[in-house]
Amino acid sequence: MIIRPKLHWFRLLFVWRGSVLPQLLPRLMLILALSIVAIFLHDHMRNYPVGLGTPPFALVGIALAVFLGFRNSASYERWWEGRRLWGTLAITARSLTRQALTLPSPRNAAYTREFIASLGGFAHALRHQLRGTEARDDLAPRLSPELHARVMAAQFRPATILLWHGEWVAARMREGAIDGYALLAFEHNLNALSEVIGGCERLATTPLPFSYSVMIHRTVYLFCALLPFGLVDGAGLLTPLFALLLAYAFMALEAIAAQIEDPFGLEENDLALNSMCEALEIALHDMAADPAFERAPRPPSRASDYLLD
């Protein structure tokens, strides 16, 4: 996710990282080439005019702008829901840590450290499941050897860690360390984590309907490809300039919507799940205030330069 300080309006014109311009450059060069072709045909083939006129493009452009608005709204809603779910995860993990530190009596420090560390492991396991990456190295320092082996043998690893959390609470109940009211408090937050898993899985496994996306994609690129031939009568030699400006606007909107549709991916504008996991573990470590509780090392950053991974 791109995080930049507020820039002056002039500097913002030249920002490269985090924009979709790098991936659009080859497509814009094609529009430039078509604009040159339109000018050449218009000026040198008088008997075969190629100007299509602007009225059809005005009508199509308005309709296309409306469709792109809906497309971007749907994609941003998915991105924001993903952020809300990870915010809920952080809030719930802090609540569970506070309960593990204050409710059991007497409190076993080793059991508590194991519980808190596994909450960080839960976040990393969910991150890897959503991104389809390997979780073994990140989970090993955060889970006990027995739990690590059990989790790695499972297909849905966050749910397995959550099941262990429930078993941990049940064990404290049997020992008499917590009462029924404390059990209900733990269960409420564990259920909230279960809802986070389900919500994230829903976003990750249910993209926007493909037919809807491909229809808008085809319309945008067909519109942009024909645009120079519609502008050439009125714009003349300035056709490449106006064609590139309009093509950049339409193509960029479509590309941004496609990029943020999956908020858990690895593109520059996706959610910074690594950094969120790191921030959560720092908060849990501070709450524990236990010298024997060492945070696991952060996984290597994917990049820097205003990019949170």
ChimeraX commands (.cxc) that place a marker at each C-alpha (Angstrom):
marker #1 position 0.00,0.00,0.00 radius 0.5
marker #1 position 1.38,3.40,-0.98 radius 0.5
marker #1 position 1.85,5.80,1.95 radius 0.5
marker #1 position 3.09,9.24,0.99 radius 0.5
marker #1 position 3.07,12.62,2.76 radius 0.5
marker #1 position 0.78,15.28,1.34 radius 0.5
marker #1 position 2.43,16.61,-1.81 radius 0.5
marker #1 position 2.32,19.98,-3.49 radius 0.5
marker #1 position -0.10,19.97,-6.42 radius 0.5
marker #1 position 2.74,20.41,-8.91 radius 0.5
marker #1 position 4.84,17.54,-7.53 radius 0.5
marker #1 position 1.76,15.35,-7.54 radius 0.5
marker #1 position 1.62,15.66,-11.32 radius 0.5
marker #1 position 4.91,13.76,-11.62 radius 0.5
marker #1 position 4.43,11.03,-9.01 radius 0.5
marker #1 position 5.31,7.69,-10.60 radius 0.5
marker #1 position 5.18,5.08,-7.86 radius 0.5
marker #1 position 1.68,4.06,-6.86 radius 0.5
marker #1 position 0.09,5.33,-10.05 radius 0.5
marker #1 position -1.01,2.92,-12.76 radius 0.5
marker #1 position 0.84,4.89,-15.43 radius 0.5
marker #1 position 3.80,2.46,-15.74 radius 0.5
marker #1 position 1.54,-0.43,-16.72 radius 0.5
marker #1 position -0.51,1.80,-19.03 radius 0.5
marker #1 position 2.40,3.23,-21.01 radius 0.5
marker #1 position 2.45,0.51,-23.73 radius 0.5
marker #1 position -1.31,0.91,-24.23 radius 0.5
marker #1 position -1.05,4.68,-24.40 radius 0.5
marker #1 position 1.72,4.36,-26.97 radius 0.5
marker #1 position -0.71,2.33,-29.07 radius 0.5
marker #1 position -3.28,5.14,-28.81 radius 0.5
marker #1 position -0.55,7.60,-29.85 radius 0.5
marker #1 position 0.23,5.45,-32.89 radius 0.5
marker #1 position -3.45,5.27,-33.82 radius 0.5
marker #1 position -3.71,9.04,-33.47 radius 0.5
marker #1 position -0.84,9.50,-35.92 radius 0.5
marker #1 position -2.48,7.06,-38.31 radius 0.5
marker #1 position -5.77,8.97,-38.05 radius 0.5
marker #1 position -4.05,12.28,-38.85 radius 0.5
marker #1 position -2.17,10.76,-41.79 radius 0.5
marker #1 position -5.28,9.18,-43.30 radius 0.5
marker #1 position -7.33,12.31,-42.74 radius 0.5
marker #1 position -4.78,14.59,-44.44 radius 0.5
marker #1 position -3.65,12.35,-47.28 radius 0.5
marker #1 position -6.74,10.37,-48.27 radius 0.5
marker #1 position -9.32,13.07,-48.93 radius 0.5
marker #1 position -11.43,10.73,-51.01 radius 0.5
marker #1 position -11.76,8.37,-48.05 radius 0.5
marker #1 position -12.49,10.51,-44.98 radius 0.5
marker #1 position -11.83,8.71,-41.72 radius 0.5
marker #1 position -13.29,11.23,-39.28 radius 0.5
marker #1 position -16.14,9.67,-37.36 radius 0.5
marker #1 position -17.25,12.86,-35.65 radius 0.5
marker #1 position -17.51,13.56,-31.93 radius 0.5
marker #1 position -21.27,13.12,-31.18 radius 0.5
marker #1 position -21.18,9.28,-31.01 radius 0.5
marker #1 position -18.14,9.41,-28.74 radius 0.5
marker #1 position -19.77,11.95,-26.47 radius 0.5
marker #1 position -22.78,9.68,-25.95 radius 0.5
marker #1 position -20.70,6.53,-25.49 radius 0.5
marker #1 position -18.23,8.35,-23.24 radius 0.5
marker #1 position -20.97,9.47,-20.84 radius 0.5
marker #1 position -22.38,5.94,-20.58 radius 0.5
marker #1 position -18.91,4.49,-20.14 radius 0.5
marker #1 position -18.08,6.97,-17.40 radius 0.5
marker #1 position -21.20,5.87,-15.51 radius 0.5
marker #1 position -20.28,2.19,-15.85 radius 0.5
marker #1 position -16.71,2.87,-14.71 radius 0.5
marker #1 position -18.06,4.77,-11.72 radius 0.5
marker #1 position -20.07,1.74,-10.61 radius 0.5
marker #1 position -17.07,-0.52,-11.25 radius 0.5
marker #1 position -14.75,1.62,-9.14 radius 0.5
marker #1 position -17.32,1.97,-6.36 radius 0.5
marker #1 position -17.72,-1.82,-6.17 radius 0.5
marker #1 position -13.94,-2.37,-6.13 radius 0.5
marker #1 position -13.33,0.29,-3.49 radius 0.5
marker #1 position -16.09,-1.15,-1.32 radius 0.5
marker #1 position -14.28,-4.51,-1.41 radius 0.5
marker #1 position -10.96,-2.82,-0.55 radius 0.5
marker #1 position -12.50,-0.93,2.37 radius 0.5
marker #1 position -14.29,-4.01,3.67 radius 0.5
marker #1 position -10.96,-5.85,3.67 radius 0.5
marker #1 position -9.41,-3.02,5.70 radius 0.5
marker #1 position -12.31,-3.08,8.16 radius 0.5
marker #1 position -11.95,-6.82,8.65 radius 0.5
marker #1 position -8.25,-6.47,9.45 radius 0.5
marker #1 position -9.06,-3.62,11.81 radius 0.5
marker #1 position -11.51,-5.93,13.58 radius 0.5
marker #1 position -8.77,-8.57,13.78 radius 0.5
marker #1 position -6.40,-6.12,15.48 radius 0.5
marker #1 position -9.04,-4.91,17.95 radius 0.5
marker #1 position -10.12,-8.45,18.83 radius 0.5
marker #1 position -6.54,-9.70,19.24 radius 0.5
marker #1 position -5.83,-6.87,21.68 radius 0.5
marker #1 position -8.98,-7.70,23.62 radius 0.5
marker #1 position -8.02,-11.38,23.83 radius 0.5
marker #1 position -4.53,-10.43,25.00 radius 0.5
marker #1 position -5.95,-8.22,27.72 radius 0.5
marker #1 position -8.28,-11.01,28.83 radius 0.5
marker #1 position -5.46,-13.58,28.84 radius 0.5
marker #1 position -3.38,-11.22,30.99 radius 0.5
marker #1 position -6.07,-10.25,33.49 radius 0.5
marker #1 position -8.82,-12.89,33.76 radius 0.5
marker #1 position -7.07,-16.18,34.64 radius 0.5
marker #1 position -6.30,-16.53,38.32 radius 0.5
marker #1 position -3.76,-17.82,39.04 radius 0.5
marker #1 position -2.10,-16.94,35.75 radius 0.5
marker #1 position 0.52,-19.22,34.22 radius 0.5
marker #1 position 3.03,-16.92,32.48 radius 0.5
marker #1 position 4.22,-19.59,30.05 radius 0.5
marker #1 position 0.68,-20.44,28.95 radius 0.5
marker #1 position -0.11,-16.73,28.53 radius 0.5
marker #1 position 3.00,-16.12,26.40 radius 0.5
marker #1 position 2.06,-19.04,24.19 radius 0.5
marker #1 position -1.47,-17.71,23.76 radius 0.5
marker #1 position -0.35,-14.17,22.88 radius 0.5
marker #1 position 2.33,-15.35,20.46 radius 0.5
marker #1 position -0.22,-17.54,18.70 radius 0.5
marker #1 position -2.40,-14.48,18.07 radius 0.5
marker #1 position 0.41,-13.06,15.97 radius 0.5
marker #1 position 0.69,-16.44,14.29 radius 0.5
marker #1 position -3.03,-16.32,13.54 radius 0.5
marker #1 position -2.64,-13.00,11.70 radius 0.5
marker #1 position 0.29,-14.31,9.66 radius 0.5
marker #1 position -1.52,-17.54,8.85 radius 0.5
marker #1 position -4.52,-15.58,7.57 radius 0.5
marker #1 position -2.26,-13.32,5.51 radius 0.5
marker #1 position -0.58,-16.28,3.85 radius 0.5
marker #1 position -3.89,-18.03,3.19 radius 0.5
marker #1 position -5.33,-14.96,1.50 radius 0.5
marker #1 position -2.22,-14.43,-0.63 radius 0.5
marker #1 position -1.62,-18.09,-1.41 radius 0.5
marker #1 position 1.93,-18.00,-0.02 radius 0.5
marker #1 position 3.84,-20.40,2.22 radius 0.5
marker #1 position 3.36,-19.79,5.96 radius 0.5
marker #1 position 5.84,-22.28,7.45 radius 0.5
marker #1 position 8.74,-19.90,8.18 radius 0.5
marker #1 position 6.51,-17.19,9.66 radius 0.5
marker #1 position 4.55,-19.58,11.88 radius 0.5
marker #1 position 7.51,-21.56,13.25 radius 0.5
marker #1 position 8.76,-18.87,15.70 radius 0.5
marker #1 position 5.24,-17.94,16.80 radius 0.5
marker #1 position 3.72,-21.34,17.57 radius 0.5
marker #1 position 4.83,-24.18,19.80 radius 0.5
marker #1 position 6.36,-27.15,17.93 radius 0.5
marker #1 position 3.26,-29.28,18.55 radius 0.5
marker #1 position 0.86,-26.58,17.40 radius 0.5
marker #1 position 3.07,-25.73,14.43 radius 0.5
marker #1 position 3.04,-29.32,13.21 radius 0.5
marker #1 position -0.73,-29.51,13.68 radius 0.5
marker #1 position -1.32,-26.24,11.80 radius 0.5
marker #1 position 0.97,-27.13,8.91 radius 0.5
marker #1 position -0.92,-30.39,8.42 radius 0.5
marker #1 position -4.20,-28.49,8.06 radius 0.5
marker #1 position -5.58,-26.88,4.93 radius 0.5
marker #1 position -7.29,-23.94,6.68 radius 0.5
marker #1 position -4.53,-22.87,9.03 radius 0.5
marker #1 position -6.09,-19.77,10.64 radius 0.5
marker #1 position -9.15,-21.81,11.60 radius 0.5
marker #1 position -6.89,-24.47,13.15 radius 0.5
marker #1 position -5.10,-21.86,15.26 radius 0.5
marker #1 position -8.46,-20.46,16.31 radius 0.5
marker #1 position -9.58,-23.95,17.33 radius 0.5
marker #1 position -6.46,-24.21,19.51 radius 0.5
marker #1 position -7.36,-20.88,21.12 radius 0.5
marker #1 position -10.72,-22.34,22.09 radius 0.5
marker #1 position -8.99,-25.41,23.51 radius 0.5
marker #1 position -6.64,-23.14,25.49 radius 0.5
marker #1 position -9.61,-21.33,27.04 radius 0.5
marker #1 position -11.35,-24.63,27.81 radius 0.5
marker #1 position -8.19,-25.92,29.51 radius 0.5
marker #1 position -8.03,-22.82,31.73 radius 0.5
marker #1 position -11.70,-23.39,32.58 radius 0.5
marker #1 position -11.04,-26.99,33.64 radius 0.5
marker #1 position -8.12,-25.84,35.78 radius 0.5
marker #1 position -10.40,-23.39,37.55 radius 0.5
marker #1 position -8.34,-20.38,36.42 radius 0.5
marker #1 position -11.35,-18.73,34.76 radius 0.5
marker #1 position -15.07,-18.85,35.52 radius 0.5
marker #1 position -18.11,-19.00,33.26 radius 0.5
marker #1 position -18.29,-15.23,32.76 radius 0.5
marker #1 position -14.66,-15.12,31.63 radius 0.5
marker #1 position -15.32,-18.06,29.33 radius 0.5
marker #1 position -18.16,-16.13,27.66 radius 0.5
marker #1 position -15.91,-13.09,27.24 radius 0.5
marker #1 position -13.24,-15.19,25.53 radius 0.5
marker #1 position -15.83,-16.92,23.35 radius 0.5
marker #1 position -17.26,-13.60,22.17 radius 0.5
marker #1 position -13.88,-12.49,20.85 radius 0.5
marker #1 position -13.02,-15.88,19.38 radius 0.5
marker #1 position -16.29,-15.77,17.47 radius 0.5
marker #1 position -15.31,-12.32,16.18 radius 0.5
marker #1 position -12.06,-13.78,14.82 radius 0.5
marker #1 position -14.04,-16.54,13.16 radius 0.5
marker #1 position -16.17,-13.89,11.44 radius 0.5
marker #1 position -12.99,-12.15,10.27 radius 0.5
marker #1 position -11.79,-15.38,8.65 radius 0.5
marker #1 position -15.14,-15.86,6.92 radius 0.5
marker #1 position -15.30,-12.27,5.71 radius 0.5
marker #1 position -11.77,-12.37,4.29 radius 0.5
marker #1 position -12.42,-15.70,2.59 radius 0.5
marker #1 position -15.59,-14.28,1.06 radius 0.5
marker #1 position -13.67,-11.39,-0.48 radius 0.5
marker #1 position -10.78,-13.54,-1.64 radius 0.5
marker #1 position -12.86,-16.26,-3.26 radius 0.5
marker #1 position -15.72,-14.21,-4.73 radius 0.5
marker #1 position -14.44,-11.67,-7.28 radius 0.5
marker #1 position -16.70,-9.36,-9.20 radius 0.5
marker #1 position -18.57,-11.25,-11.96 radius 0.5
marker #1 position -16.14,-11.90,-14.81 radius 0.5
marker #1 position -18.65,-11.11,-17.55 radius 0.5
marker #1 position -19.25,-7.68,-15.99 radius 0.5
marker #1 position -15.53,-6.92,-15.80 radius 0.5
marker #1 position -14.70,-8.13,-19.31 radius 0.5
marker #1 position -17.59,-6.16,-20.82 radius 0.5
marker #1 position -16.30,-2.91,-19.34 radius 0.5
marker #1 position -12.70,-3.79,-20.28 radius 0.5
marker #1 position -13.59,-4.41,-23.92 radius 0.5
marker #1 position -15.73,-1.30,-24.17 radius 0.5
marker #1 position -13.02,0.93,-22.69 radius 0.5
marker #1 position -10.32,-0.29,-25.07 radius 0.5
marker #1 position -12.55,-0.24,-28.15 radius 0.5
marker #1 position -13.66,3.29,-27.27 radius 0.5
marker #1 position -10.05,4.44,-26.77 radius 0.5
marker #1 position -8.87,2.77,-30.00 radius 0.5
marker #1 position -11.55,4.53,-32.09 radius 0.5
marker #1 position -11.25,7.83,-30.24 radius 0.5
marker #1 position -8.53,9.38,-32.46 radius 0.5
marker #1 position -10.72,8.86,-35.52 radius 0.5
marker #1 position -13.53,10.72,-33.80 radius 0.5
marker #1 position -11.36,13.64,-32.74 radius 0.5
marker #1 position -9.31,14.13,-35.87 radius 0.5
marker #1 position -11.88,16.31,-37.69 radius 0.5
marker #1 position -12.08,18.84,-34.88 radius 0.5
marker #1 position -8.68,18.53,-33.16 radius 0.5
marker #1 position -6.42,18.11,-36.19 radius 0.5
marker #1 position -2.77,17.96,-35.18 radius 0.5
marker #1 position -3.79,18.09,-31.51 radius 0.5
marker #1 position -5.58,14.73,-31.83 radius 0.5
marker #1 position -2.77,12.77,-30.08 radius 0.5
marker #1 position -2.90,15.11,-27.06 radius 0.5
marker #1 position -6.66,14.89,-26.51 radius 0.5
marker #1 position -6.79,11.17,-27.36 radius 0.5
marker #1 position -4.04,10.39,-24.83 radius 0.5
marker #1 position -5.69,12.46,-22.09 radius 0.5
marker #1 position -9.06,10.77,-22.53 radius 0.5
marker #1 position -7.56,7.31,-22.97 radius 0.5
marker #1 position -5.45,7.75,-19.82 radius 0.5
marker #1 position -8.52,8.75,-17.79 radius 0.5
marker #1 position -10.65,5.79,-18.93 radius 0.5
marker #1 position -7.87,3.18,-18.90 radius 0.5
marker #1 position -6.56,4.31,-15.51 radius 0.5
marker #1 position -10.00,4.07,-13.90 radius 0.5
marker #1 position -10.44,0.56,-15.27 radius 0.5
marker #1 position -6.93,-0.49,-14.17 radius 0.5
marker #1 position -7.31,0.92,-10.65 radius 0.5
marker #1 position -10.63,-0.88,-10.20 radius 0.5
marker #1 position -9.05,-4.15,-11.33 radius 0.5
marker #1 position -6.10,-3.62,-8.97 radius 0.5
marker #1 position -8.01,-2.94,-5.75 radius 0.5
marker #1 position -10.73,-5.50,-6.45 radius 0.5
marker #1 position -8.60,-8.04,-4.53 radius 0.5
marker #1 position -7.51,-6.06,-1.44 radius 0.5
marker #1 position -5.24,-8.85,-0.15 radius 0.5
marker #1 position -2.94,-9.12,-3.17 radius 0.5
marker #1 position 0.64,-7.99,-3.68 radius 0.5
marker #1 position 0.11,-4.99,-5.93 radius 0.5
marker #1 position 1.16,-1.52,-4.85 radius 0.5
marker #1 position -2.32,-0.31,-3.91 radius 0.5
marker #1 position -3.37,-3.48,-2.05 radius 0.5
marker #1 position -3.54,-3.65,1.74 radius 0.5
marker #1 position -0.24,-3.73,3.63 radius 0.5
marker #1 position -0.87,-7.02,5.42 radius 0.5
marker #1 position 2.78,-7.56,6.42 radius 0.5
marker #1 position 2.89,-4.17,8.12 radius 0.5
marker #1 position -0.47,-4.77,9.79 radius 0.5
marker #1 position 0.78,-8.05,11.24 radius 0.5
marker #1 position 3.94,-6.32,12.46 radius 0.5
marker #1 position 1.98,-3.49,14.08 radius 0.5
marker #1 position -0.31,-5.99,15.79 radius 0.5
marker #1 position 2.59,-7.97,17.23 radius 0.5
marker #1 position 4.24,-4.79,18.53 radius 0.5
marker #1 position 0.99,-3.87,20.30 radius 0.5
marker #1 position 0.62,-7.34,21.84 radius 0.5
marker #1 position 4.27,-7.34,22.93 radius 0.5
marker #1 position 3.82,-3.96,24.63 radius 0.5
marker #1 position 0.68,-5.17,26.42 radius 0.5
marker #1 position 2.41,-8.29,27.70 radius 0.5
marker #1 position 5.38,-6.30,29.08 radius 0.5
marker #1 position 7.09,-9.63,29.71 radius 0.5
marker #1 position 10.90,-9.73,29.23 radius 0.5
marker #1 position 10.66,-13.43,28.41 radius 0.5
marker #1 position 8.20,-12.75,25.60 radius 0.5
marker #1 position 10.23,-11.98,22.49 radius 0.5
marker #1 position 8.56,-10.92,19.29 radius 0.5
marker #1 position 9.32,-13.05,16.30 radius 0.5
marker #1 position 11.36,-11.27,13.63 radius 0.5
marker #1 position 9.45,-9.49,10.92 radius 0.5
marker #1 position 9.51,-11.17,7.51 radius 0.5
marker #1 position 11.65,-9.37,4.91 radius 0.5
marker #1 position 9.96,-6.33,3.42 radius 0.5
marker #1 position 8.94,-6.69,-0.20 radius 0.5
marker #1 position 9.98,-3.15,-1.07 radius 0.5
marker #1 position 10.41,0.32,0.38 radius 0.5
marker #1 position 10.19,3.86,-1.04 radius 0.5
marker #1 position 6.71,4.80,0.28 radius 0.5
marker #1 position 5.47,1.23,-0.10 radius 0.5
marker #1 position 4.14,-0.69,2.90 radius 0.5
marker #1 position 3.97,-4.39,2.06 radius 0.5
marker link #1:1,2 radius 0.2
marker link #1:2,3 radius 0.2
marker link #1:3,4 radius 0.2
marker link #1:4,5 radius 0.2
marker link #1:5,6 radius 0.2
marker link #1:6,7 radius 0.2
marker link #1:7,8 radius 0.2
marker link #1:8,9 radius 0.2
marker link #1:9,10 radius 0.2
marker link #1:10,11 radius 0.2
marker link #1:11,12 radius 0.2
marker link #1:12,13 radius 0.2
marker link #1:13,14 radius 0.2
marker link #1:14,15 radius 0.2
marker link #1:15,16 radius 0.2
marker link #1:16,17 radius 0.2
marker link #1:17,18 radius 0.2
marker link #1:18,19 radius 0.2
marker link #1:19,20 radius 0.2
marker link #1:20,21 radius 0.2
marker link #1:21,22 radius 0.2
marker link #1:22,23 radius 0.2
marker link #1:23,24 radius 0.2
marker link #1:24,25 radius 0.2
marker link #1:25,26 radius 0.2
marker link #1:26,27 radius 0.2
marker link #1:27,28 radius 0.2
marker link #1:28,29 radius 0.2
marker link #1:29,30 radius 0.2
marker link #1:30,31 radius 0.2
marker link #1:31,32 radius 0.2
marker link #1:32,33 radius 0.2
marker link #1:33,34 radius 0.2
marker link #1:34,35 radius 0.2
marker link #1:35,36 radius 0.2
marker link #1:36,37 radius 0.2
marker link #1:37,38 radius 0.2
marker link #1:38,39 radius 0.2
marker link #1:39,40 radius 0.2
marker link #1:40,41 radius 0.2
marker link #1:41,42 radius 0.2
marker link #1:42,43 radius 0.2
marker link #1:43,44 radius 0.2
marker link #1:44,45 radius 0.2
marker link #1:45,46 radius 0.2
marker link #1:46,47 radius 0.2
marker link #1:47,48 radius 0.2
marker link #1:48,49 radius 0.2
marker link #1:49,50 radius 0.2
marker link #1:50,51 radius 0.2
marker link #1:51,52 radius 0.2
marker link #1:52,53 radius 0.2
marker link #1:53,54 radius 0.2
marker link #1:54,55 radius 0.2
marker link #1:55,56 radius 0.2
marker link #1:56,57 radius 0.2
marker link #1:57,58 radius 0.2
marker link #1:58,59 radius 0.2
marker link #1:59,60 radius 0.2
marker link #1:60,61 radius 0.2
marker link #1:61,62 radius 0.2
marker link #1:62,63 radius 0.2
marker link #1:63,64 radius 0.2
marker link #1:64,65 radius 0.2
marker link #1:65,66 radius 0.2
marker link #1:66,67 radius 0.2
marker link #1:67,68 radius 0.2
marker link #1:68,69 radius 0.2
marker link #1:69,70 radius 0.2
marker link #1:70,71 radius 0.2
marker link #1:71,72 radius 0.2
marker link #1:72,73 radius 0.2
marker link #1:73,74 radius 0.2
marker link #1:74,75 radius 0.2
marker link #1:75,76 radius 0.2
marker link #1:76,77 radius 0.2
marker link #1:77,78 radius 0.2
marker link #1:78,79 radius 0.2
marker link #1:79,80 radius 0.2
marker link #1:80,81 radius 0.2
marker link #1:81,82 radius 0.2
marker link #1:82,83 radius 0.2
marker link #1:83,84 radius 0.2
marker link #1:84,85 radius 0.2
marker link #1:85,86 radius 0.2
marker link #1:86,87 radius 0.2
marker link #1:87,88 radius 0.2
marker link #1:88,89 radius 0.2
marker link #1:89,90 radius 0.2
marker link #1:90,91 radius 0.2
marker link #1:91,92 radius 0.2
marker link #1:92,93 radius 0.2
marker link #1:93,94 radius 0.2
marker link #1:94,95 radius 0.2
marker link #1:95,96 radius 0.2
marker link #1:96,97 radius 0.2
marker link #1:97,98 radius 0.2
marker link #1:98,99 radius 0.2
marker link #1:99,100 radius 0.2
marker link #1:100,101 radius 0.2
marker link #1:101,102 radius 0.2
marker link #1:102,103 radius 0.2
marker link #1:103,104 radius 0.2
marker link #1:104,105 radius 0.2
marker link #1:105,106 radius 0.2
marker link #1:106,107 radius 0.2
marker link #1:107,108 radius 0.2
marker link #1:108,109 radius 0.2
marker link #1:109,110 radius 0.2
marker link #1:110,111 radius 0.2
marker link #1:111,112 radius 0.2
marker link #1:112,113 radius 0.2
marker link #1:113,114 radius 0.2
marker link #1:114,115 radius 0.2
marker link #1:115,116 radius 0.2
marker link #1:116,117 radius 0.2
marker link #1:117,118 radius 0.2
marker link #1:118,119 radius 0.2
marker link #1:119,120 radius 0.2
marker link #1:120,121 radius 0.2
marker link #1:121,122 radius 0.2
marker link #1:122,123 radius 0.2
marker link #1:123,124 radius 0.2
marker link #1:124,125 radius 0.2
marker link #1:125,126 radius 0.2
marker link #1:126,127 radius 0.2
marker link #1:127,128 radius 0.2
marker link #1:128,129 radius 0.2
marker link #1:129,130 radius 0.2
marker link #1:130,131 radius 0.2
marker link #1:131,132 radius 0.2
marker link #1:132,133 radius 0.2
marker link #1:133,134 radius 0.2
marker link #1:134,135 radius 0.2
marker link #1:135,136 radius 0.2
marker link #1:136,137 radius 0.2
marker link #1:137,138 radius 0.2
marker link #1:138,139 radius 0.2
marker link #1:139,140 radius 0.2
marker link #1:140,141 radius 0.2
marker link #1:141,142 radius 0.2
marker link #1:142,143 radius 0.2
marker link #1:143,144 radius 0.2
marker link #1:144,145 radius 0.2
marker link #1:145,146 radius 0.2
marker link #1:146,147 radius 0.2
marker link #1:147,148 radius 0.2
marker link #1:148,149 radius 0.2
marker link #1:149,150 radius 0.2
marker link #1:150,151 radius 0.2
marker link #1:151,152 radius 0.2
marker link #1:152,153 radius 0.2
marker link #1:153,154 radius 0.2
marker link #1:154,155 radius 0.2
marker link #1:155,156 radius 0.2
marker link #1:156,157 radius 0.2
marker link #1:157,158 radius 0.2
marker link #1:158,159 radius 0.2
marker link #1:159,160 radius 0.2
marker link #1:160,161 radius 0.2
marker link #1:161,162 radius 0.2
marker link #1:162,163 radius 0.2
marker link #1:163,164 radius 0.2
marker link #1:164,165 radius 0.2
marker link #1:165,166 radius 0.2
marker link #1:166,167 radius 0.2
marker link #1:167,168 radius 0.2
marker link #1:168,169 radius 0.2
marker link #1:169,170 radius 0.2
marker link #1:170,171 radius 0.2
marker link #1:171,172 radius 0.2
marker link #1:172,173 radius 0.2
marker link #1:173,174 radius 0.2
marker link #1:174,175 radius 0.2
marker link #1:175,176 radius 0.2
marker link #1:176,177 radius 0.2
marker link #1:177,178 radius 0.2
marker link #1:178,179 radius 0.2
marker link #1:179,180 radius 0.2
marker link #1:180,181 radius 0.2
marker link #1:181,182 radius 0.2
marker link #1:182,183 radius 0.2
marker link #1:183,184 radius 0.2
marker link #1:184,185 radius 0.2
marker link #1:185,186 radius 0.2
marker link #1:186,187 radius 0.2
marker link #1:187,188 radius 0.2
marker link #1:188,189 radius 0.2
marker link #1:189,190 radius 0.2
marker link #1:190,191 radius 0.2
marker link #1:191,192 radius 0.2
marker link #1:192,193 radius 0.2
marker link #1:193,194 radius 0.2
marker link #1:194,195 radius 0.2
marker link #1:195,196 radius 0.2
marker link #1:196,197 radius 0.2
marker link #1:197,198 radius 0.2
marker link #1:198,199 radius 0.2
marker link #1:199,200 radius 0.2
marker link #1:200,201 radius 0.2
marker link #1:201,202 radius 0.2
marker link #1:202,203 radius 0.2
marker link #1:203,204 radius 0.2
marker link #1:204,205 radius 0.2
marker link #1:205,206 radius 0.2
marker link #1:206,207 radius 0.2
marker link #1:207,208 radius 0.2
marker link #1:208,209 radius 0.2
marker link #1:209,210 radius 0.2
marker link #1:210,211 radius 0.2
marker link #1:211,212 radius 0.2
marker link #1:212,213 radius 0.2
marker link #1:213,214 radius 0.2
marker link #1:214,215 radius 0.2
marker link #1:215,216 radius 0.2
marker link #1:216,217 radius 0.2
marker link #1:217,218 radius 0.2
marker link #1:218,219 radius 0.2
marker link #1:219,220 radius 0.2
marker link #1:220,221 radius 0.2
marker link #1:221,222 radius 0.2
marker link #1:222,223 radius 0.2
marker link #1:223,224 radius 0.2
marker link #1:224,225 radius 0.2
marker link #1:225,226 radius 0.2
marker link #1:226,227 radius 0.2
marker link #1:227,228 radius 0.2
marker link #1:228,229 radius 0.2
marker link #1:229,230 radius 0.2
marker link #1:230,231 radius 0.2
marker link #1:231,232 radius 0.2
marker link #1:232,233 radius 0.2
marker link #1:233,234 radius 0.2
marker link #1:234,235 radius 0.2
marker link #1:235,236 radius 0.2
marker link #1:236,237 radius 0.2
marker link #1:237,238 radius 0.2
marker link #1:238,239 radius 0.2
marker link #1:239,240 radius 0.2
marker link #1:240,241 radius 0.2
marker link #1:241,242 radius 0.2
marker link #1:242,243 radius 0.2
marker link #1:243,244 radius 0.2
marker link #1:244,245 radius 0.2
marker link #1:245,246 radius 0.2
marker link #1:246,247 radius 0.2
marker link #1:247,248 radius 0.2
marker link #1:248,249 radius 0.2
marker link #1:249,250 radius 0.2
marker link #1:250,251 radius 0.2
marker link #1:251,252 radius 0.2
marker link #1:252,253 radius 0.2
marker link #1:253,254 radius 0.2
marker link #1:254,255 radius 0.2
marker link #1:255,256 radius 0.2
marker link #1:256,257 radius 0.2
marker link #1:257,258 radius 0.2
marker link #1:258,259 radius 0.2
marker link #1:259,260 radius 0.2
marker link #1:260,261 radius 0.2
marker link #1:261,262 radius 0.2
marker link #1:262,263 radius 0.2
marker link #1:263,264 radius 0.2
marker link #1:264,265 radius 0.2
marker link #1:265,266 radius 0.2
marker link #1:266,267 radius 0.2
marker link #1:267,268 radius 0.2
marker link #1:268,269 radius 0.2
marker link #1:269,270 radius 0.2
marker link #1:270,271 radius 0.2
marker link #1:271,272 radius 0.2
marker link #1:272,273 radius 0.2
marker link #1:273,274 radius 0.2
marker link #1:274,275 radius 0.2
marker link #1:275,276 radius 0.2
marker link #1:276,277 radius 0.2
marker link #1:277,278 radius 0.2
marker link #1:278,279 radius 0.2
marker link #1:279,280 radius 0.2
marker link #1:280,281 radius 0.2
marker link #1:281,282 radius 0.2
marker link #1:282,283 radius 0.2
marker link #1:283,284 radius 0.2
marker link #1:284,285 radius 0.2
marker link #1:285,286 radius 0.2
marker link #1:286,287 radius 0.2
marker link #1:287,288 radius 0.2
marker link #1:288,289 radius 0.2
marker link #1:289,290 radius 0.2
marker link #1:290,291 radius 0.2
marker link #1:291,292 radius 0.2
marker link #1:292,293 radius 0.2
marker link #1:293,294 radius 0.2
marker link #1:294,295 radius 0.2
marker link #1:295,296 radius 0.2
marker link #1:296,297 radius 0.2
marker link #1:297,298 radius 0.2
marker link #1:298,299 radius 0.2
marker link #1:299,300 radius 0.2
marker link #1:300,301 radius 0.2
marker link #1:301,302 radius 0.2
marker link #1:302,303 radius 0.2
marker link #1:303,304 radius 0.2
marker link #1:304,305 radius 0.2
marker link #1:305,306 radius 0.2
marker link #1:306,307 radius 0.2
marker link #1:307,308 radius 0.2
marker link #1:308,309 radius 0.2
view
